[in-house]
């Protein structure tokens, strides 16, 4: 089990269960900032207490609520090779 697996499991146990993250969604990236905010991404599009997120978005969990930290779709479209 990797550190990501452990952190994702703890996040899902502490946050997911009580805040309507669908059981079919898997956390595929997570970061805890020095100030305690949790940034994470999910592998499927879903709604988190009314916040619509896509599988490339980064969600911020802070002070008991979700917010969009990074819009992966719009940012991906702005980069050109």
QUIURCOR-V843815 format. One line per field, one symbol per residue. phi: phi as a letter, one per 20 degrees, with the letter a starting at -180 (. if undefined). Layout:
# QUIURCOR-V843815
phi: ???
This chain:
# QUIURCOR-V843815
phi: .effgffffffffedggdcmfgffedfdabbdfgenfddbcdecfaddlneecdfdfddddblnbebeebeffffffeece
